[in-house]
């Protein structure tokens, strides 16, 4: 009892919700994050170390897997509406677990493409059902807290997994690469088992109904202009988020010529700020209009890109200081916009079509993930000015898009309460 009250006070002090009887779900998400954190740093290197494929062949296989799995987002949305988010979430865990068991046996372009496609489809199932599941277990009024808390926890899990992956990369032994893949598989299977005990009160639906017969189906989603503005706004947020992995390392190391530890420190700042500060930032949002919060976060993203550009003409010491300051402003943009966008995406749809709506929302992330590397590489090739001012323009466009979003999307015109609504 005493330990529990201490943990509750700690969570409350950090601005996080009371986990209560949702411990199994939270633990499952945490284990999933650790497994993902272990895998992400070695995902490309794994096939270079365990096969005879060249870098170009591995890249081709991974590109093929992305193309093969692209239609999965639409199908996942329909299955969430038909069978429920928990079922689809568990199916995604099983598919990812099975695919990683097969990773050590993939040694040709086609076999690598197939096993990675299965993994990506499983991951798509996870993200397509994750937000609907969080919406089910969290009360209205506290969802910014829940999305913020789980996002912070996932960042912490990535950090823990990254330490394990770093050890594997340092040793650089073949058996360790296989162990990393199997450990990741085990994390998905353990999450599957934990989720089996989670109670999820899904909205009532007709199990025998064809997916296209559910309350208008996809036509309802495509006609919802308010949600379309939300998806467009989130696309700009996702593009800004991609800068951390795609543009900033190249700029810092290759274009500014700063030491590699500066780029690594940017990641550390981002992870620590989100892990420790996300709940506190959400608490500070109380009473603020959701659309204005999203706009403020995107303005922070735009400002961070301008700050990073300013490092170009400075000496090494000053440039390092400016880059790290830019990382702080950049992370503030994520801290501010992220939980509110996720809440708007989850709360705005009708319950019977939440899967389809969130699949559409997830597509904005998928498209940004595909567009950002090519666009940012093209912009950086034309110089630092076009690159950072171009990225700032994208973020500013997102901030501007919150104005029509607020007019057309009811939930965007509400304030953050951080207080559970009482059913009447």
C-alpha positions in Angstrom: 0.0 0.0 0.0 2.7 2.4 1.0 4.8 1.7 -2.1 1.7 2.1 -4.3 0.9 5.5 -2.8 4.5 6.6 -3.3 4.3 5.6 -7.0 0.9 7.3 -7.3 2.3 10.6 -5.8 5.3 10.4 -8.1 3.1 9.9 -11.2 0.9 12.7 -10.1 3.9 15.0 -9.5 5.1 14.3 -13.1 1.6 15.0 -14.5 0.9 11.4 -15.4 -2.5 9.6 -14.9 -3.1 7.0 -12.3 -2.5 3.7 -13.9 -4.8 1.8 -11.6 -6.2 -1.4 -13.1 -4.6 -0.7 -16.5 -1.2 -2.0 -15.3 -1.2 -5.0 -17.7 -1.8 -2.7 -20.7 0.8 -0.2 -19.7 3.3 -3.0 -19.0 2.6 -4.5 -22.4 3.2 -1.2 -24.2 6.4 -0.7 -22.2 7.8 -4.1 -23.1 6.9 -3.5 -26.8 8.8 -0.2 -26.6 11.9 -1.8 -25.1 11.9 -4.5 -27.9 11.5 -1.8 -30.6 14.3 0.2 -29.0 16.6 -2.8 -29.2 15.8 -3.4 -32.8 15.7 0.1 -34.3 19.5 0.8 -34.2 20.4 -2.5 -35.8 17.5 -2.8 -38.3 19.6 -2.0 -41.4 22.9 -3.5 -40.0 21.3 -6.8 -39.2 20.9 -7.9 -42.8 24.3 -6.6 -43.8 25.9 -8.6 -40.9 23.9 -11.9 -41.4 23.6 -12.1 -45.2 25.8 -11.6 -48.2 23.6 -8.9 -49.5 25.0 -5.5 -50.5 23.8 -2.2 -49.0 21.9 -1.5 -52.2 20.2 -4.9 -52.1 19.2 -4.5 -48.5 17.8 -1.0 -49.3 15.9 -2.5 -52.2 14.4 -5.2 -50.0 13.3 -2.7 -47.4 11.8 -0.5 -50.0 9.9 -3.4 -51.5 8.6 -4.3 -48.0 7.3 -0.8 -47.5 5.4 -0.9 -50.9 4.0 -4.4 -50.2 2.7 -3.3 -46.8 1.2 0.1 -47.8 -2.4 -1.1 -48.3 -2.4 -2.7 -44.8 -3.3 0.6 -43.1 -6.7 0.7 -44.8 -7.4 -3.0 -44.0 -6.4 -2.6 -40.4 -8.8 0.3 -40.0 -11.7 -1.9 -41.2 -10.7 -4.8 -38.9 -10.5 -2.6 -35.9 -14.1 -1.4 -36.6 -15.2 -5.0 -37.2 -13.4 -7.1 -34.5 -12.2 -4.5 -31.9 -8.9 -2.8 -31.2 -7.6 -5.4 -28.7 -8.0 -8.2 -31.1 -6.1 -6.4 -33.9 -3.4 -5.2 -31.4 -2.8 -8.8 -30.3 -2.8 -10.0 -34.0 -0.2 -7.3 -34.7 2.0 -8.6 -31.8 1.7 -12.2 -33.0 2.6 -11.3 -36.6 5.6 -9.2 -35.5 6.8 -11.9 -33.1 6.5 -14.6 -35.9 8.3 -12.4 -38.4 11.3 -11.8 -36.2 11.7 -15.5 -35.5 12.1 -15.8 -39.3 14.6 -13.0 -39.6 17.7 -15.2 -39.1 16.6 -17.4 -42.0 16.2 -14.6 -44.6 19.2 -14.3 -46.9 17.9 -13.2 -50.3 16.3 -10.0 -51.5 12.9 -11.6 -51.8 13.0 -13.4 -48.5 14.2 -10.3 -46.6 11.4 -8.3 -48.3 8.8 -10.9 -47.3 9.8 -11.1 -43.6 10.1 -7.4 -43.2 6.8 -6.9 -45.0 5.2 -9.2 -42.4 6.8 -7.2 -39.6 5.7 -3.8 -41.1 2.1 -5.1 -41.5 2.2 -6.2 -37.9 3.5 -2.8 -36.9 0.7 -1.1 -38.9 -1.8 -3.3 -37.0 -0.2 -2.1 -33.8 -0.4 1.6 -34.6 -3.9 1.2 -36.2 -5.3 -0.3 -33.0 -3.1 1.5 -30.4 -5.0 4.8 -30.3 -8.5 3.2 -30.3 -7.3 1.0 -27.4 -6.0 4.0 -25.4 -9.3 5.7 -26.1 -11.1 2.7 -24.6 -9.1 2.5 -21.4 -8.9 6.2 -20.7 -11.7 8.5 -19.6 -12.7 11.6 -21.7 -11.0 14.7 -20.3 -7.8 12.8 -19.4 -6.8 11.5 -22.8 -4.0 14.1 -23.3 -2.5 12.8 -20.1 -2.8 9.2 -21.2 -1.3 9.8 -24.7 1.4 11.9 -23.2 2.2 9.4 -20.5 2.4 6.4 -22.9 4.5 8.5 -25.4 6.9 9.3 -22.6 7.1 5.7 -21.5 7.7 4.6 -25.0 10.6 7.0 -25.3 12.1 5.6 -22.0 11.7 2.1 -23.5 13.4 3.1 -26.7 16.3 4.4 -24.6 16.6 1.2 -22.6 16.5 -0.9 -25.7 19.0 1.4 -27.4 21.5 0.7 -24.6 21.2 -3.1 -25.2 21.5 -2.6 -29.0 24.6 -0.4 -28.5 26.2 -3.3 -26.6 25.4 -5.7 -29.4 26.8 -3.3 -32.0 30.0 -2.9 -30.0 30.6 -6.6 -29.7 29.6 -7.1 -33.4 29.2 -10.9 -33.1 26.9 -12.8 -35.5 25.1 -14.7 -32.7 24.3 -11.4 -30.9 22.5 -10.1 -34.0 20.4 -13.3 -34.0 19.8 -12.9 -30.3 18.6 -9.3 -30.8 16.0 -10.5 -33.4 14.8 -13.3 -31.1 14.7 -11.0 -28.1 12.5 -8.6 -30.0 10.3 -11.5 -31.0 10.0 -12.5 -27.4 9.0 -8.9 -26.4 6.0 -9.1 -28.8 4.9 -12.5 -27.6 5.1 -11.3 -24.0 3.0 -8.3 -24.9 0.5 -10.5 -26.5 0.1 -12.6 -23.3 -0.2 -9.5 -21.1 -2.9 -8.0 -23.4 -4.9 -11.2 -23.1 -5.8 -10.2 -19.6 -6.8 -6.6 -20.5 -10.5 -5.8 -20.3 -11.5 -3.6 -23.3 -15.2 -2.5 -23.5 -15.5 -2.2 -27.2 -18.4 -0.2 -28.8 -21.2 -2.4 -29.9 -21.1 -3.4 -33.5 -22.7 -6.0 -35.7 -20.1 -8.8 -36.1 -21.8 -10.2 -39.1 -21.9 -6.9 -41.0 -19.7 -6.4 -43.9 -17.1 -3.7 -43.2 -18.5 -1.3 -45.9 -22.0 -1.5 -44.1 -20.8 0.2 -40.9 -22.4 3.6 -40.6 -21.4 4.8 -44.0 -18.0 3.2 -44.0 -15.1 4.9 -45.8 -17.4 7.4 -47.5 -18.2 9.0 -44.1 -14.5 9.3 -43.3 -13.7 10.9 -46.7 -16.5 13.5 -46.4 -15.4 14.7 -43.0 -13.6 18.0 -43.8 -12.8 18.8 -40.2 -10.9 15.5 -39.8 -9.2 16.1 -43.1 -7.8 19.3 -41.7 -6.6 17.4 -38.7 -4.9 14.8 -40.9 -3.2 17.6 -42.9 -2.0 19.3 -39.7 -0.7 16.1 -38.4 1.2 15.5 -41.7 3.2 18.7 -41.1 3.8 17.6 -37.5 5.0 14.2 -38.7 7.3 15.9 -41.2 8.8 18.0 -38.4 9.2 14.9 -36.3 11.2 13.2 -39.1 13.8 16.0 -39.0 15.3 14.4 -35.8 16.3 11.2 -37.6 16.7 12.4 -41.1 17.9 16.0 -41.3 19.5 17.0 -38.0 22.3 14.3 -38.0 23.3 15.0 -41.5 23.4 18.8 -40.9 25.3 18.6 -37.6 28.0 16.1 -38.7 28.3 16.5 -42.4 27.5 20.1 -43.1 28.6 21.8 -39.8 31.5 19.4 -39.3 30.7 19.1 -35.5 31.7 16.1 -33.5 29.5 13.0 -33.6 28.7 13.3 -29.9 26.7 16.5 -30.7 24.3 14.7 -32.8 24.0 11.9 -30.2 23.3 14.6 -27.5 20.4 16.0 -29.5 18.8 12.5 -29.3 19.5 12.4 -25.5 18.0 15.8 -25.0 14.9 14.8 -26.9 14.5 11.5 -25.1 15.0 13.0 -21.6 12.8 16.0 -22.1 9.9 13.8 -23.3 10.4 11.2 -20.7 10.5 13.6 -17.8 8.6 16.6 -19.0 5.7 15.3 -21.1 3.3 15.0 -18.2 4.3 18.4 -16.8 3.7 20.1 -20.1 0.3 18.4 -20.4 -0.7 19.7 -17.0 0.3 23.2 -18.1 -2.1 22.9 -21.0 -5.2 22.9 -18.6 -7.7 25.4 -19.7 -6.1 26.1 -23.1 -7.8 25.6 -26.4 -6.7 22.5 -28.2 -6.3 24.0 -31.7 -4.1 26.8 -30.2 -1.9 24.3 -28.4 -1.3 22.4 -31.6 -0.5 25.7 -33.4 1.9 26.7 -30.6 3.8 23.4 -30.9 4.2 23.8 -34.6 5.4 27.3 -34.2 8.0 26.0 -31.8 9.1 23.5 -34.5 9.4 26.3 -37.1 11.4 28.4 -34.6 13.8 25.5 -33.9 14.6 25.1 -37.6 15.5 28.8 -37.7 17.7 28.4 -34.6 19.4 25.4 -36.2 20.1 27.5 -39.4 21.7 30.2 -37.2 24.5 27.7 -36.2 25.9 27.7 -39.8 28.0 30.8 -39.5 29.3 30.3 -36.0 32.5 28.9 -34.6 32.5 25.4 -33.2 31.7 26.2 -29.5 29.0 28.6 -30.4 27.6 26.3 -33.0 27.4 23.4 -30.5 25.5 25.7 -28.1 23.1 26.9 -30.7 22.4 23.3 -32.0 21.7 22.1 -28.5 19.4 25.1 -27.9 17.6 24.3 -31.1 17.2 20.7 -29.9 15.4 22.0 -26.7 13.0 24.2 -28.8 12.5 21.4 -31.2 11.5 19.0 -28.5 9.2 21.6 -26.9 7.3 21.4 -30.2 6.8 17.7 -29.9 5.9 17.9 -26.2 3.2 20.5 -26.9 1.5 19.2 -30.1 1.9 15.5 -29.9 -0.6 14.5 -27.1 -3.3 16.9 -28.3 -3.1 15.7 -31.9 -3.4 12.1 -30.8 -6.3 12.9 -28.6 -8.1 14.8 -31.3 -7.6 11.9 -33.7 -9.0 9.4 -31.2 -11.9 11.4 -29.8 -13.3 13.1 -32.9 -14.6 10.0 -34.8 -17.8 8.2 -34.1 -17.0 5.0 -32.1 -18.2 2.6 -34.8 -15.8 4.1 -37.3 -12.9 4.9 -35.1 -10.7 2.3 -36.7 -11.1 3.7 -40.2 -10.7 7.3 -39.0 -7.5 6.5 -37.2 -6.2 4.5 -40.1 -6.6 7.6 -42.2 -4.8 9.6 -39.5 -2.0 7.0 -39.5 -1.6 7.3 -43.2 -0.4 10.9 -42.6 2.5 9.4 -40.6 3.2 6.7 -43.2 3.3 9.3 -46.1 5.5 11.6 -44.0 7.9 8.8 -43.3 8.2 8.0 -47.0 8.4 11.6 -48.2 10.7 13.2 -45.6 14.0 11.3 -46.4 13.8 12.2 -50.1 12.5 15.7 -49.6 15.0 16.6 -46.9 17.9 15.1 -48.7 16.9 17.2 -51.8 16.6 20.4 -49.7 19.9 19.8 -47.9 21.6 19.2 -51.2 20.6 22.8 -52.2 22.0 24.3 -49.1 21.2 24.9 -45.4 19.0 27.9 -46.1 16.6 26.2 -48.4 16.5 23.1 -46.1 15.7 24.7 -42.8 13.5 27.5 -44.2 11.7 24.9 -46.2 11.1 22.8 -43.1 10.0 25.9 -41.2 7.5 26.7 -43.9 6.0 23.2 -43.6 5.6 23.6 -39.8 4.1 27.1 -40.3 1.6 25.7 -42.8 0.5 23.2 -40.2 0.0 26.0 -37.6 -2.1 27.9 -40.2 -4.2 24.7 -40.9 -5.4 24.7 -37.2 -7.6 27.7 -38.0 -10.0 25.9 -40.4 -9.6 22.7 -38.3 -11.0 24.6 -35.3 -14.0 25.8 -37.3 -14.8 22.4 -38.7 -13.8 20.0 -36.0 -15.8 20.3 -32.7 -13.2 18.7 -30.5 -10.5 21.2 -31.7 -12.6 24.0 -30.3 -12.6 22.6 -26.8 -10.2 23.2 -23.9 -7.9 20.7 -22.3 -9.4 19.8 -18.9 -7.0 17.0 -17.6 -10.0 16.0 -15.5 -12.0 12.8 -16.1 -15.5 13.6 -17.2 -18.3 12.2 -15.0 -21.0 10.3 -16.8 -24.4 11.7 -16.3 
